[in-house]
Amino acid sequence: MFYFPVEYFLQVYSLPLIGEVRFQKDYFSEYPEQIYIGGNRTTVYYTRKPGYYAVHYNQRDTVATGAILRLNDGAIAVFSGEPNQSEQGILSPVYTLESNGSIAVPTGLVFIRFAEGVDVESQHEVINRAGYKVAQSLSYAPHTAWLRAQSGNIVDAIAGISQLEAIANVENVEPQMLMERGFR
């Protein structure tokens, strides 16, 4: 009679280990899946692209090893995969333009245009109540401005667009989406 230890028997005749199933974390669940931009002439959709992310650095020309795309003179780098905890900078999702699939990255700035004759300076209070502040006034077009969310967060800038659109005399609101330059 042969004697086999139970541990050996279990190792030989047990089922192979089933690989651990890990669900990819949605790092950007607070961001919308689609960003709609409508105007008088066109309607544009940006759709969030899973498996990609952008890092917004504090300085331009930052060395971004492994980036598939650099925007804004190197201040924004686009990577494939999942972000790691050691990333230095602000993370945001990457979107694609529905019409041609181009990669687009939100910057946190929002462009607003009031009706002709309505000065942005006169609208500071309602802009502040909507959760924004004027980041840049345009002297050549006093009825337009670049806004930033008061929190400074990109997600808040995108989420509050409907509040800006509800302001009286607003004709157009759209987030700044940076894309790779294309040549014709």
Sequence and secondary structure as in RCSB ss.txt:
>XXXX:A:sequence
MFYFPVEYFLQVYSLPLIGEVRFQKDYFSEYPEQIYIGGNRTTVYYTRKPGYYAVHYNQRDTVATGAILRLNDGA
IAVFSGEPNQSEQGILSPVYTLESNGSIAVPTGLVFIRFAEGVDVESQHEVINRAGYKVAQSLSYAPHTAWLRAQ
SGNIVDAIAGISQLEAIANVENVEPQMLMERGFR
>XXXX:A:secstr
     HHHHHHHHS            TTTTS SEEEEE SS EEEEEEEEEEEEEE SSTT   TT SEEETTTT
EEEEES   TT  SEEEEEEEETTT  EEEEEEEEEEEE TT  GGGGHHHHHHTTEEEEEE TT TTEEEEEET
T  HHHHHHTHHHHHTSTTEEEEEEEEEE     
